[in-house]
Amino acid sequence: MATTVLRQPLRLFTRNGALLGRNSGSKSSTISRTTSIRTAVSTSSGAILPKPDKTPFGLFRMTVVVVPFLYVGTLISKNFAALLEEHDIFVPEDDDDDD
């Protein structure tokens, strides 16, 4: 019982060793590599899952998201510029160069 519990991580390591990538065959490399198992495209048995449902993201939805954030950003920048000018932190100088 104890030996099977101890051998399970070793089995997983050797099974996933082939998934490391291009240089998995060279044993001289001392760099530790991690393997990522992509369960989003296949099941644990190896079967490929069907394509997920695609939600259409139309122009209307994009406009509903973008326009309010652009408006809020414009208001914030306008108010901050007025605050800077009020406190004379950043005031453009009126240089009248009539050369």
Secondary structure, DSSP 4 states (H G I P E B T S, - for coil): -HHHHHHHHHHHHHHHGGGS-GGGG-S-----------TTTB-TTSPBPPPPPPPP--HHHHHHHHHHHHHHHHHHHHHHHHHHHHTTSS---------
